[in-house]
Amino acid sequence: MFNIFRKDRARKDDELALAFRSRYEAFQRLLHENNAVLELMADLEEKSSGDFLFDMNYIGRTVSEATTRVSSIITDLNVLSGNRYIALNQSFDLIQQRIQQAVNQRTEIPRAEYVLRLGSLTSDMTLIAGGKMANIGEMSSRLKLPVPEGFVITSSAFREFVAYNDLQERLSGLLKGLDMKDTAALEAASTGFQKLIMEGALPPELDAAIRDASGRLMHEVGNDVRVSVRSSAIAEDGHFSFAGQYATYLQVRPEEIPGRYRAVLASLFTPRALYYAASKGFAGEEMAMAVGVMRMIPARAGGVMYSQDPNSQQPKAMIINGTWGLAQQVVDGTGKTDRFLVARDSGEIIEQSISDKETMIAGRKEQGVEAVPVKGDLRSQPCLSPEQIRTLAGYALSLEQHFGKPQDIEWTVDTAGSVLLLQTRPLRVFAHESKKLMPRRVEGFPLLIEKGVIASRGIGCGRVYLVKADSDLANFPDNGVLVSRTTSTKFVTVMDRASAIVTDVGGATGHMASLAREYHLPAILDTDIATSVLRQGQEVTVDAINCNVYEGRVEQLLEYDSGRKDSLRETNLFHLLDQAIQFIVPLRLIDPESEQFRPESCTTLHDITRFSHEKAMSEMFGMSDTDEMEGASTISLAAGVPMDAHMIDVGGGMRPGVEKALPEDVLSVPYISFLKGLRGMKWPEPRAADAKGFLGMMAHAASITEEQLQQTAIRSFAIVSGNYMNFSIRLGYHFSMVEAFAGDTLNDNYVRFFFKGGGAATDRRLRRVRLIKELLEMLDFRVRLTEDVVNAVLLKFKRPEIERRLEAMGRMTVFTKQLDMAMYNDDITDWYRDEFVRDHLQPLGLGK
C-alpha cells in the first residue's frame, strides 16, 4: 500500500515538474520571439528611413516572419495562461489582413484594343499605352506638336500574349525569392524568361491586328517606310524613368514588326530591367509592356533637351545636347555631342560647346543602323541652327507648362530642317541648396580631375573600381566609385551600392545620367581622363558640385553630402512599406494599468507583443504562488539563513541530482545574486517596539484570520532556471515575491517585485512600504503603491546591473523584516532609509 502511495506521489511530482517546465519553456519561447519581432520592427524602421535600398522580396519576407512570430507569441501566452487570451487571435487576424492588403496592392491593367493609333492616345492612358507612348500621344492629339506617325500595341496585347503562352503563373512568381544581388541567379532567371518570350507565339488576333496597323501606316506614308519599335512599359517615362532599361529597334521593315515586338517584350526581363523594377517595388504581375511603332525620320541631327537645368546651377536656362544623325550617341552617352545653354525666356543661346563629332549614327537602307564618319566640314559645325534652337525652346516651354513640371525631351531634325519630337518625360530637378557656401577648391589634397560634365550633383567618397566590361559589375564593392570609359544603363544594378560615378565620355542628357539623378548618385561624365588617372583601389572624393575629383577622403566636402534618402522614399516600395508599417510598428497600447490594455485594443503587431510580454510576466510572476506548490516535491535549500526555502528547477538552475542544495549547488544567475544579498546580512532579532506599537500589533494580530495565521508557517518557494528566478518569500506575517530574468539579451531582462503584509498597525505598515518604495526607486524601479501593497518593475537593464540590484533586494528583504514594528514616526523611517543606503546600497555602487 505504501509503495502504491509513493509511486502515485512520484507520478504527481513528475507531472507537476513537467507542467512548470512546460510553462517556463513557453515563456522562454515568448521572450525569444518577442525580441526577434522587435528586431524586425527596428529593421523595418531603418529601411523606412530612406538610407537603404531593398526590394519587394524583403518586404514580403519580413512581413511574413513578423506575423509568424507574433502568432507564436500568442500561442505561448495562452499556454502560460491556460487560454486566458484567446481573444488576441481575433485582433491578430484583423491586423494580418490589413497588412496583406497593404503589401499586395497591385496595378490593374484595363482591357483595351490590341492596337491603337498614335493620334488617339492621351497622357491618361498610361496603363493602356505605357508611359512613353501615352506622352507622345498627348503631344500629338492635344498639343498638336510635330511627332512621327505611328501606333501602339497595348498592354492588353501583352496580357493576351502572356495568357496565350501560359506564362502568367511564372510571371507572377518571377521576382519572388530572387536575390537581386545574386547576379548569377538574376542572369539565369532573366535568360530563362526571355527565352520563353522569344519562343512564344503571337495569338492569331494580335498578329492580325499588328499586320493591319502596319499596312495602314504603309498606306499613309509609303511602302518603303521604316519604323522604330520602342518599349513603353506601363511605368516607363512616368514617376520612374526606366531610362534605357528596355529595348528599342530602329530602321525596322514593316514585315519584321511582329518579331521585334517579341524582342521588346523580352527586354522587360533583362537583368538590369529586373533589378530596376524590383528596386522600385514593382511585382512580377505589374511588369506589363506596351510597344510603340513610329515612322523613322531620316535624321539630319538628333538629341535630348532639358527644359530646366537638372542640377539647378542655371535656373533660368535650359540645356540642349545634340549630334549629327540619330540621337543614339546622345542618349547612351557614347559619343561627342554639342551642348547649348539656352535662355528660357528668349530661346537665345547663352553658351555653347561644339565638339569634334567624328561619327554619327545613320539608318541603313534595308534595316538597322550603323556608325558612319561625319564629313570633314561638318565635324566641328553646330548640329543646330539658332532658329532650330528657338523652335526647340518654344516646344520645351509648351510641354513644361502643359505637364506642369520640367521635361526631358528627345528630338530630331529631318533632312528638310524641320524639328520633330520623339519623346517627353518628367525631368528630375535637384533643389538648389544654399545652406553654406561650399568651397570651389580644397587645399591639401591632390586634385586628380577638374573637368567634365556634372550629370548628377552631390559628394561621394570611396575606392575606385574600374569597370571595363559588364562582367566587372558582378564584384562591385559597397561604397565604390565606379570609373568607366563610357556610360551604360547596366550601371543601374550597382547604383544602390556606389558612392559616385566618373567616366571618360558621356553627357548629362543620357539615359545613365537620368538614372544617376533618380538614385541621387553623384556623377561626373566626359572627363576624357578618368580611366587613365584614377587607379584601382585608390580612395578618392568626387565633388560633383564643382566638378572635381580629389585623392583621399576630404571630410570638409563630405559634410555637404545631402544624402540620397529622398529619392528612395519616392519609390513604390516605400509607399508599400509605409502602408504595411502602420499596422506593424506603432505602439498604441502603452499603459498596463489602463482599462484599454486588453486584447481587443490591439491594432498593431507591436501592440500584441507589448500586451503579451506584460501578461506573460504577470503569469510567470504568480506561478510559484499556487496551491500546487505546497504538495510538490521540491529541493530544499540549506543556505544558512532562517528561511524554509524550497526550489523547483525547470532547467539549468541547480546542479543535477541534488536533493538538498547548498548555495554552491545553485546555478541560477538571478537566484545566486539574491541569495548573496540574503546571506550577506545579519538576520535581525525581533525589533524593539514601544507600548503603542505593541498594542497596535496586538490589535492587528487579533484581526488576523486563522487562514492568515497558517500562512506564517508556509514554506518559501522558488522556481529557477539558468537565467530565471521566481521566488515567493513568506516571512512572518508578510509576503513578498521576486521574479527576475538575467541574460545576455537586454530586452529580456527584468525584475518584478511584490510585497504585502506585516504584523504592526496600519500606520507603521504604511511607513515600511514607503521605505521599500523609496529604496526601490533608488534602484531604478517603477513603483506603484496601493495601501500596504508594493508593486514594482525594472525593465531592460544589462545582466551585471540586474545582478547588483538583486543582491541589494536580498539585503533589503532581510533589513526590512519586522521593521514595521519600529516605525513609530516618519523621522525614524527616514533614518532607517539613510542607514540602508549608506551601509548596503552605496557599497554596491547604487543609491547615489
C-alpha positions in Angstrom: 0.0 0.0 0.0 2.8 2.4 0.9 4.6 1.6 -2.4 1.5 2.4 -4.3 1.1 5.8 -2.5 4.8 6.5 -3.1 4.5 5.7 -6.8 1.4 7.9 -7.1 3.2 10.7 -5.3 6.2 10.4 -7.6 4.0 10.4 -10.6 2.2 13.6 -9.4 5.6 15.2 -8.7 6.8 14.4 -12.2 3.6 15.8 -13.7 3.9 19.0 -11.7 7.5 19.5 -12.6 6.6 18.9 -16.2 3.8 21.4 -16.0 6.1 24.1 -14.6 8.8 23.2 -17.1 6.3 23.4 -20.0 5.1 26.9 -18.9 8.6 28.1 -18.4 9.6 26.9 -21.9 6.6 28.7 -23.3 7.8 31.8 -21.5 11.3 31.4 -22.9 9.9 31.0 -26.4 7.8 34.0 -26.0 10.7 36.1 -24.9 12.8 34.9 -27.9 10.0 35.6 -30.4 9.3 39.0 -28.8 12.9 40.0 -29.2 13.0 38.7 -32.8 9.9 40.7 -33.7 11.3 43.9 -32.1 14.5 43.4 -34.2 12.3 43.0 -37.3 10.4 46.2 -36.4 13.7 48.1 -35.9 14.9 46.8 -39.3 11.7 47.9 -41.0 12.0 51.4 -39.5 15.6 51.5 -40.6 14.6 50.7 -44.2 11.8 53.3 -43.9 14.4 56.0 -43.1 15.4 56.1 -46.8 19.1 55.2 -46.1 18.9 51.7 -47.6 17.7 50.2 -50.8 15.6 47.0 -50.6 13.3 45.1 -52.8 9.8 43.6 -52.7 11.1 40.3 -51.5 12.5 42.0 -48.4 9.0 43.4 -47.6 7.3 40.1 -48.2 9.9 38.1 -46.3 10.0 40.4 -43.3 6.2 40.8 -43.0 5.8 37.1 -43.2 8.4 36.4 -40.5 6.9 39.1 -38.2 3.4 37.8 -38.5 4.5 34.2 -38.0 6.5 35.1 -34.8 3.6 37.1 -33.4 1.3 34.2 -33.9 3.7 32.1 -31.9 3.8 34.7 -29.2 0.0 34.4 -28.9 0.2 30.7 -28.8 2.8 30.6 -26.0 0.9 33.2 -24.0 -2.1 31.0 -24.0 0.0 28.0 -22.9 1.2 30.1 -20.0 -2.3 31.4 -19.1 -4.5 28.4 -19.7 -6.1 30.0 -22.8 -7.0 33.2 -21.0 -6.1 35.4 -24.0 -7.8 33.6 -26.9 -9.3 37.0 -27.9 -5.8 38.1 -29.2 -6.3 35.8 -32.2 -9.2 37.9 -33.4 -7.2 41.1 -33.2 -4.2 39.4 -34.8 -6.3 38.1 -37.8 -7.6 41.6 -38.4 -4.1 43.2 -38.3 -2.7 40.5 -40.5 -5.5 41.1 -43.1 -4.7 44.8 -43.2 -1.0 44.2 -43.6 -1.7 41.8 -46.5 -4.0 44.4 -48.1 -1.3 47.0 -47.8 1.5 44.8 -49.2 -0.4 43.2 -52.0 -1.6 46.4 -53.7 -1.4 45.8 -57.4 -1.9 47.9 -60.5 -4.8 46.5 -62.6 -4.3 46.6 -66.4 -7.6 47.8 -68.1 -8.9 45.9 -71.1 -8.4 47.7 -74.4 -8.0 47.0 -78.1 -4.8 45.3 -79.1 -3.6 48.2 -81.3 -4.4 51.9 -81.1 -3.4 54.8 -83.4 -0.9 57.2 -82.0 -3.3 60.2 -82.6 -5.9 58.6 -80.4 -3.7 58.4 -77.3 -3.6 60.8 -74.3 -1.4 61.0 -71.3 -4.1 59.5 -69.0 -3.8 56.2 -71.0 -0.6 55.1 -69.3 -2.0 51.8 -68.2 -3.1 51.0 -71.8 -0.3 52.5 -73.9 2.6 52.7 -71.4 4.0 56.0 -70.2 6.2 56.7 -73.2 3.6 56.3 -75.9 0.8 57.9 -73.8 3.0 61.1 -73.5 3.8 61.0 -77.2 0.1 60.6 -78.0 -0.6 63.6 -75.8 1.9 65.7 -77.7 0.1 64.8 -81.0 -3.6 64.7 -80.0 -3.9 67.6 -77.6 -0.8 69.8 -78.1 -0.7 69.4 -81.9 3.1 69.3 -81.7 5.0 67.6 -84.6 5.6 63.9 -83.9 6.1 61.0 -86.4 3.1 58.9 -87.4 2.6 55.5 -85.7 0.6 53.2 -83.4 0.9 51.4 -80.1 0.5 47.7 -79.3 -1.2 48.0 -76.0 -0.7 46.4 -72.6 -3.8 44.3 -73.2 -2.0 42.7 -76.1 0.9 41.9 -73.7 -1.6 40.3 -71.3 -3.1 38.3 -74.1 0.4 37.1 -75.3 1.3 36.0 -71.7 -2.0 34.1 -71.3 -1.9 32.5 -74.7 1.6 31.1 -73.9 0.6 30.1 -70.4 3.2 32.4 -68.7 1.1 34.2 -66.2 2.0 32.0 -63.2 5.7 32.2 -64.0 5.4 35.9 -64.4 3.7 36.4 -61.1 6.4 34.5 -59.3 9.3 35.8 -61.3 10.7 38.3 -58.7 9.6 36.4 -55.6 12.5 34.9 -53.7 15.0 36.3 -56.2 18.0 37.9 -54.6 18.8 41.0 -56.7 22.4 41.0 -55.5 22.9 37.4 -56.7 24.0 38.3 -60.2 24.2 34.6 -61.3 20.7 33.9 -60.2 19.5 37.1 -61.7 21.1 36.3 -65.0 19.7 32.8 -65.1 16.1 34.0 -64.3 16.5 36.6 -67.0 17.8 34.3 -69.7 15.1 31.7 -68.9 12.2 34.1 -69.1 13.5 36.0 -72.2 13.8 32.6 -73.9 10.1 31.8 -73.1 9.1 35.2 -74.6 11.1 34.9 -77.8 9.8 31.3 -78.3 6.2 32.3 -77.6 3.6 32.5 -80.4 1.6 35.6 -81.1 -2.2 35.0 -80.7 -3.7 35.0 -84.1 -5.9 38.0 -83.4 -2.9 40.0 -82.1 -0.8 39.0 -85.1 -3.6 40.2 -87.4 -4.1 43.5 -85.6 -0.3 44.3 -85.8 -0.2 43.5 -89.6 -3.3 45.6 -90.2 -1.9 48.5 -88.4 1.4 48.2 -90.3 -0.5 48.1 -93.6 -2.4 51.3 -92.7 0.9 53.1 -91.8 2.4 52.0 -95.2 -0.6 53.3 -97.0 -0.3 56.6 -95.1 3.4 57.3 -95.5 4.6 55.0 -98.3 5.5 51.3 -98.8 9.2 52.0 -98.2 8.6 53.2 -94.7 11.0 52.1 -91.9 9.9 52.2 -88.3 11.2 52.2 -84.8 9.8 49.6 -82.4 10.0 51.1 -78.9 9.3 49.9 -75.4 6.5 51.6 -73.5 6.2 49.8 -70.2 3.3 50.9 -68.0 5.6 52.7 -65.5 8.1 54.0 -68.1 8.6 57.7 -68.5 6.4 58.5 -65.5 7.4 59.0 -61.9 10.1 56.4 -62.6 12.1 56.8 -65.8 13.2 53.3 -66.6 15.7 55.2 -68.8 17.5 52.8 -71.2 16.3 49.7 -69.4 14.2 48.3 -72.3 14.9 47.7 -76.0 14.4 49.9 -78.9 14.9 48.8 -82.5 15.5 51.3 -85.3 15.1 51.2 -89.1 12.8 48.1 -88.9 10.9 46.9 -92.0 7.1 46.5 -91.5 7.1 42.8 -92.0 9.7 42.5 -89.2 7.5 44.2 -86.6 6.0 41.1 -85.0 9.5 39.6 -84.4 10.8 42.9 -83.0 7.6 43.2 -80.9 8.6 39.9 -79.1 12.1 41.1 -78.7 10.9 44.3 -77.0 8.7 42.2 -74.7 11.7 40.1 -73.8 13.7 43.2 -72.8 11.2 43.6 -70.0 13.2 40.8 -68.3 16.8 41.7 -68.9 18.9 41.5 -65.6 19.2 45.3 -65.4 15.4 45.8 -66.0 14.5 43.2 -63.5 16.8 44.8 -60.9 15.4 48.3 -61.6 11.8 47.1 -61.4 12.5 45.2 -58.1 14.4 48.1 -56.6 11.4 50.3 -57.3 8.9 48.0 -55.8 7.1 46.5 -58.8 5.7 43.0 -58.6 6.1 40.5 -61.4 2.4 40.8 -62.4 2.8 44.6 -62.7 5.5 44.2 -65.3 3.4 44.9 -68.4 4.7 46.2 -71.7 3.1 48.2 -74.4 5.1 48.7 -77.6 5.2 51.8 -79.8 5.7 51.7 -83.6 6.7 55.0 -85.2 7.9 56.1 -88.6 11.6 56.6 -88.7 12.6 60.1 -89.6 15.7 60.5 -91.9 17.6 62.4 -89.3 20.0 65.2 -90.1 20.5 65.7 -86.3 19.1 64.5 -83.1 19.5 64.8 -79.4 17.9 65.5 -76.0 16.7 68.7 -74.4 16.0 69.5 -70.7 13.5 72.3 -70.1 15.5 73.2 -66.9 19.0 72.6 -65.6 18.5 69.4 -63.6 21.3 70.4 -61.2 19.8 73.9 -60.6 23.1 75.6 -61.4 21.4 77.7 -64.2 17.8 78.1 -63.0 16.9 80.5 -66.0 18.4 78.2 -68.6 17.5 75.0 -70.5 20.1 72.5 -71.9 20.1 71.0 -75.4 22.6 68.3 -76.3 22.8 67.1 -79.9 24.8 65.5 -82.6 24.6 64.8 -86.3 22.4 61.9 -87.4 20.2 59.9 -84.9 20.2 60.8 -81.2 21.6 57.4 -80.1 25.0 58.7 -79.2 23.4 61.4 -77.0 21.0 59.2 -75.1 23.5 56.4 -74.4 26.4 58.8 -73.8 28.8 57.0 -76.2 29.7 59.9 -78.5 30.8 63.5 -78.6 28.0 66.0 -78.6 27.3 69.7 -78.9 25.9 71.4 -75.8 23.8 74.5 -75.8 22.8 76.5 -72.8 19.6 78.4 -73.8 17.7 81.2 -72.1 14.3 80.1 -71.1 12.7 83.4 -71.7 14.0 84.2 -75.2 15.4 80.9 -76.6 18.7 82.6 -77.3 22.0 80.9 -76.9 23.7 81.8 -73.6 26.7 79.5 -74.0 27.6 76.7 -76.4 30.2 74.0 -76.6 30.8 72.5 -80.0 32.6 69.1 -80.1 34.6 67.4 -82.8 32.0 64.9 -83.9 33.9 62.2 -85.7 31.0 59.7 -86.2 27.2 59.7 -86.4 24.5 57.1 -86.3 22.5 56.7 -89.5 19.9 54.2 -90.8 20.9 51.5 -93.2 18.9 51.4 -96.4 17.4 48.0 -95.7 17.2 47.8 -91.9 19.2 48.6 -88.8 21.6 51.5 -88.1 25.3 52.0 -88.2 28.0 54.4 -87.3 29.4 56.4 -90.2 32.1 59.1 -90.4 31.0 62.7 -90.3 32.1 64.7 -93.3 35.1 66.8 -92.5 33.4 70.2 -92.9 30.6 69.2 -90.5 32.6 67.7 -87.7 33.2 71.0 -85.9 30.0 72.7 -87.0 27.0 73.1 -84.7 24.4 70.5 -85.3 21.6 73.0 -84.7 20.9 76.5 -86.1 19.8 79.3 -83.8 16.3 79.2 -85.4 16.0 75.4 -84.7 17.2 76.0 -81.1 14.5 78.7 -80.6 11.9 76.3 -82.0 13.0 73.6 -79.6 13.0 76.0 -76.7 9.4 77.0 -77.5 8.3 73.4 -77.6 10.1 72.7 -74.3 8.2 75.6 -72.6 4.9 74.4 -74.0 5.4 70.9 -72.8 6.6 72.1 -69.3 3.5 74.3 -69.0 1.2 71.6 -70.2 2.5 68.8 -67.9 3.1 71.1 -65.0 6.7 70.0 -64.4 10.2 70.2 -66.1 10.6 67.9 -69.1 13.3 65.6 -70.6 12.6 65.7 -74.4 14.1 63.7 -77.2 14.1 65.4 -80.6 15.2 65.1 -84.2 15.7 67.3 -87.2 14.8 65.8 -90.6 16.7 66.4 -93.8 14.5 69.3 -94.7 15.4 71.1 -91.4 12.1 70.6 -89.6 12.1 69.8 -85.9 10.1 66.8 -84.7 9.6 65.5 -81.1 10.2 61.8 -80.3 9.6 61.6 -76.6 8.9 63.5 -73.4 9.0 62.5 -69.8 9.3 64.2 -66.4 12.8 65.6 -65.6 14.1 65.2 -62.1 15.5 68.5 -60.9 17.6 68.8 -57.7 16.5 71.7 -55.5 19.1 74.4 -55.2 20.5 74.5 -51.6 22.4 77.4 -50.3 22.8 76.5 -46.6 26.6 77.1 -46.5 29.0 78.4 -49.0 30.8 75.4 -50.4 34.5 75.8 -51.3 35.2 75.5 -55.0 38.6 74.1 -54.3 40.0 72.3 -51.2 43.7 72.8 -50.4 45.9 70.0 -49.1 44.5 67.2 -51.3 45.9 66.3 -54.8 43.3 67.4 -57.4 43.1 64.5 -59.9 40.4 65.7 -62.2 39.0 69.2 -62.6 36.9 69.0 -65.8 33.9 67.1 -67.2 30.1 67.4 -67.2 28.1 67.1 -64.0 25.3 64.7 -64.7 24.1 64.3 -61.1 25.0 66.7 -58.2 26.4 65.5 -54.9 29.5 64.4 -53.0 30.8 60.9 -52.9 33.8 59.1 -51.4 35.1 55.6 -51.8 37.7 53.4 -53.5 38.0 53.4 -57.3 36.5 50.4 -59.1 37.3 50.2 -62.8 34.5 48.8 -65.0 35.9 47.7 -68.3 33.2 45.1 -69.1 29.7 44.3 -67.9 31.0 41.3 -66.0 33.0 43.6 -63.8 29.8 44.8 -62.2 29.3 41.4 -60.5 32.0 42.1 -58.0 31.3 45.8 -57.4 32.1 46.7 -53.8 29.9 48.7 -51.4 30.6 52.4 -51.5 32.9 52.0 -54.5 33.5 54.8 -57.0 32.5 53.4 -60.4 35.0 54.5 -63.1 34.5 53.6 -66.7 35.4 54.7 -70.2 31.7 55.1 -71.3 28.3 55.2 -69.6 25.9 52.3 -69.5 22.4 51.8 -68.2 23.6 48.5 -66.9 25.3 50.5 -64.1 21.9 50.7 -62.5 22.5 47.2 -61.0 25.1 48.7 -58.6 23.8 52.3 -58.2 22.4 51.4 -54.7 26.0 50.4 -53.6 28.1 53.0 -55.5 29.1 56.3 -53.9 29.8 58.1 -57.2 30.3 57.5 -61.0 33.1 59.1 -63.1 33.5 58.4 -66.9 35.8 59.4 -69.7 32.8 60.2 -72.1 29.1 60.8 -71.8 26.6 63.6 -71.4 24.2 64.9 -68.8 21.3 64.2 -71.0 21.9 60.4 -71.5 19.9 57.5 -70.0 22.5 56.7 -67.4 22.7 60.3 -66.3 18.9 60.2 -65.7 19.3 57.0 -63.6 22.1 58.6 -61.6 19.8 61.5 -60.7 17.0 59.2 -59.9 19.2 57.4 -57.4 20.7 60.7 -56.2 24.1 59.3 -57.1 26.9 61.9 -57.8 28.2 61.6 -61.3 30.8 63.4 -63.4 31.0 62.4 -67.1 33.0 63.4 -70.1 36.3 63.9 -68.2 38.4 62.4 -71.0 41.0 61.1 -68.5 39.2 59.3 -65.6 40.3 55.8 -66.6 43.9 56.9 -67.1 44.4 58.9 -63.9 42.3 57.0 -61.4 43.8 53.7 -60.1 42.0 50.6 -59.0 41.5 50.7 -55.2 42.6 54.3 -54.9 40.5 56.3 -52.3 39.0 59.4 -53.9 36.4 62.1 -53.1 34.1 63.0 -56.0 32.9 66.6 -55.9 30.0 66.6 -58.4 29.1 70.1 -57.5 32.3 71.8 -58.6 33.3 69.0 -61.0 36.5 68.0 -59.1 37.9 64.6 -58.1 40.4 64.6 -55.2 42.8 61.9 -54.0 41.9 60.8 -50.4 38.9 61.3 -48.2 38.0 65.0 -48.0 35.9 65.3 -44.9 35.4 69.1 -45.5 33.4 68.2 -48.6 31.5 65.2 -47.2 29.6 67.4 -44.8 27.8 68.9 -47.9 26.6 65.5 -48.9 22.8 65.9 -48.8 22.3 62.1 -48.9 20.0 60.0 -51.1 17.0 59.2 -48.9 14.5 61.5 -50.6 14.9 59.7 -53.9 14.4 56.3 -52.3 11.4 57.4 -50.4 9.7 58.3 -53.7 9.6 54.7 -54.9 6.6 52.4 -54.9 8.5 50.2 -52.5 8.4 52.9 -49.8 4.8 53.5 -50.4 4.1 49.8 -49.8 6.4 49.7 -46.8 4.9 52.7 -45.2 1.4 51.3 -45.7 2.4 48.0 -44.1 4.4 49.6 -41.2 1.4 51.4 -39.9 -0.1 48.1 -38.9 3.2 46.7 -37.6 5.4 49.2 -35.8 3.3 51.9 -33.9 2.8 51.2 -30.2 -0.6 52.5 -29.0 -1.1 50.1 -26.1 1.2 51.7 -23.5 -0.2 51.7 -20.0 -0.8 48.3 -18.4 -3.0 49.9 -15.8 -5.4 51.4 -18.4 -8.8 49.8 -19.0 -7.9 49.8 -22.7 -5.0 47.4 -22.0 -6.8 44.4 -23.4 -6.7 42.1 -26.4 -9.5 43.9 -28.2 -7.5 47.2 -28.2 -4.5 45.8 -30.1 -4.3 47.4 -33.5 -0.7 46.7 -34.5 1.7 43.8 -34.1 3.7 45.9 -31.7 0.5 46.3 -29.5 0.2 42.5 -29.4 3.8 41.9 -28.5 3.6 44.6 -25.7 0.4 43.1 -24.3 1.7 39.6 -24.5 5.1 40.4 -22.9 3.3 42.2 -20.0 0.8 39.4 -19.4 3.4 36.7 -19.7 5.5 38.3 -16.9 2.3 38.5 -14.8 1.6 34.8 -15.5 5.1 33.8 -14.5 5.1 36.1 -11.5 2.2 34.2 -10.0 3.4 30.8 -10.9 5.0 29.9 -7.6 2.1 31.3 -5.5 -0.2 28.3 -6.1 -1.7 25.6 -4.0 0.1 23.1 -6.2 3.4 24.2 -4.8 2.5 23.1 -1.3 2.1 19.5 -2.4 5.1 19.5 -4.7 8.3 17.5 -4.3 11.0 20.1 -4.2 14.7 20.6 -3.4 15.3 22.2 -0.1 18.0 24.8 0.3 20.4 24.9 3.2 21.6 28.5 2.8 22.5 29.4 6.3 19.5 31.7 6.7 16.4 31.3 8.9 14.1 30.6 5.9 12.3 27.4 4.9 13.3 27.7 1.2 12.4 25.1 -1.4 13.1 25.0 -5.2 11.9 23.5 -8.4 14.4 23.5 -11.2 12.9 23.9 -14.7 16.2 23.8 -16.5 19.8 24.6 -15.6 19.0 26.3 -12.2 20.6 23.6 -10.0 23.4 21.1 -10.2 21.8 17.8 -11.4 21.0 15.1 -8.9 20.9 17.4 -5.8 18.1 16.7 -3.2 19.2 19.1 -0.6 21.1 22.0 -2.0 23.9 24.1 -0.7 24.5 27.7 -2.1 27.3 26.4 -4.3 24.8 24.0 -5.9 22.7 26.9 -7.2 23.4 27.8 -10.9 20.6 30.2 -11.5 22.1 33.7 -12.2 19.4 35.8 -10.5 18.9 33.4 -7.6 22.7 33.4 -6.9 22.6 37.2 -6.7 19.5 37.3 -4.5 20.9 34.6 -2.1 24.1 36.6 -1.9 22.1 39.5 -0.5 20.2 37.3 1.9 23.3 35.6 3.2 25.3 38.8 3.4 23.1 40.3 6.1 22.8 39.7 9.8 19.3 38.5 10.2 17.5 40.7 12.8 16.1 39.7 16.1 12.6 40.9 16.7 12.7 44.7 16.6 12.0 46.7 19.9 8.6 48.2 19.9 7.1 51.0 22.0 3.9 50.4 24.0 1.8 51.9 21.3 3.5 49.8 18.7 3.0 46.7 20.8 -0.7 47.4 21.4 -1.1 48.1 17.7 0.5 44.8 16.8 -1.8 43.0 19.2 -4.8 44.7 17.8 -3.7 43.8 14.3 -3.0 40.2 15.3 -6.5 39.9 16.8 -7.9 40.8 13.4 -5.9 38.1 11.5 -7.9 35.1 10.3 -7.0 31.5 11.0 -6.0 31.1 7.3 -3.6 34.1 7.6 -2.1 32.6 10.8 -1.5 29.4 8.9 0.3 31.4 6.2 3.1 32.3 8.6 4.3 28.7 8.7 4.1 28.1 4.9 7.4 27.4 3.1 9.0 29.8 0.6 9.2 28.5 -2.9 11.5 29.3 -5.8 11.2 28.2 -9.5 14.6 28.6 -11.1 16.4 28.1 -14.3 19.8 29.2 -15.6 18.7 32.8 -16.1 15.3 32.9 -14.3 14.0 33.1 -10.8 10.5 33.3 -9.4 10.9 33.4 -5.5 7.8 33.5 -3.3 9.0 34.5 0.2 7.0 34.2 3.3 8.5 35.7 6.4 6.2 36.0 9.4 3.1 38.0 8.6 4.3 39.4 5.3 4.7 38.0 1.8 6.9 39.1 -1.0 7.7 37.8 -4.4 10.7 38.5 -6.6 10.9 37.4 -10.2 13.8 38.1 -12.4 15.4 37.2 -15.7 19.1 38.0 -16.1 20.5 37.0 -19.5 22.7 38.4 -22.3 19.8 40.0 -24.2 18.9 43.4 -22.8 15.3 43.2 -23.9 14.7 40.0 -22.0 16.0 41.2 -18.7 13.7 42.4 -15.9 12.9 42.2 -12.2 9.4 42.3 -10.7 8.7 42.7 -7.0 5.6 42.4 -4.9 5.2 43.0 -1.2 2.3 42.8 1.2 1.5 42.4 4.9 3.1 42.8 8.3 2.1 42.4 11.9 2.1 46.1 13.0 -0.7 48.7 13.0 -1.7 50.3 9.7 0.4 53.5 10.1 3.6 51.5 10.7 2.9 49.1 7.9 2.4 52.1 5.6 5.7 53.6 6.7 7.5 50.4 5.9 6.0 50.2 2.4 7.0 53.9 1.9 10.6 52.9 2.9 10.6 50.0 0.5 9.2 52.2 -2.3 11.9 54.8 -1.8 14.6 52.2 -1.8 13.3 50.5 -4.9 13.1 53.9 -6.7 16.8 54.4 -5.9 17.3 51.1 -7.7 15.5 52.5 -10.8 12.3 50.6 -10.3 8.9 51.9 -11.3 6.9 51.5 -8.2 3.1 51.5 -7.5 1.6 51.6 -4.0 -1.9 50.5 -3.1 -2.3 50.9 0.7 0.3 48.4 2.1 0.9 46.6 -1.2 4.0 47.4 -3.3 4.2 46.5 -7.0 7.5 47.3 -8.7 9.1 46.6 -12.0 12.6 47.1 -13.5 13.0 46.5 -17.3 15.8 46.2 -19.8 19.0 46.6 -17.8 22.2 44.7 -18.6 22.8 41.5 -16.8 25.5 42.9 -14.4 23.1 45.7 -13.4 20.3 43.2 -12.8 22.6 41.1 -10.6 23.7 44.1 -8.5 20.1 45.1 -7.9 19.0 41.6 -7.0 21.8 41.4 -4.4 20.5 44.8 -3.0 17.0 43.4 -2.9 18.2 40.4 -0.9 19.7 42.7 1.6 16.5 44.8 1.7 14.4 41.7 2.3 16.4 41.0 5.5 16.7 44.6 6.5 13.0 45.3 6.4 12.0 42.1 8.2 9.8 43.2 11.2 10.9 46.8 10.6 7.3 47.9 10.7 7.3 47.3 14.4 9.9 50.1 14.9 8.5 52.7 12.6 6.6 54.8 15.1 7.1 58.1 13.2 8.3 59.5 9.8 11.7 60.6 11.1 12.7 57.1 12.2 11.6 55.8 8.8 13.9 58.3 7.1 16.7 57.3 9.5 16.4 53.6 8.5 16.3 54.6 4.8 19.5 56.6 5.1 21.2 53.8 7.1 20.4 51.2 4.4 21.6 53.5 1.6 24.8 54.2 3.4 25.6 50.7 4.6 24.2 48.5 1.9 23.4 50.3 -1.4 26.4 52.6 -1.7 28.9 49.8 -1.2 27.3 48.1 -4.3 27.6 51.4 -6.3 23.9 52.0 -6.0 21.6 54.6 -4.5 23.9 57.5 -5.2 
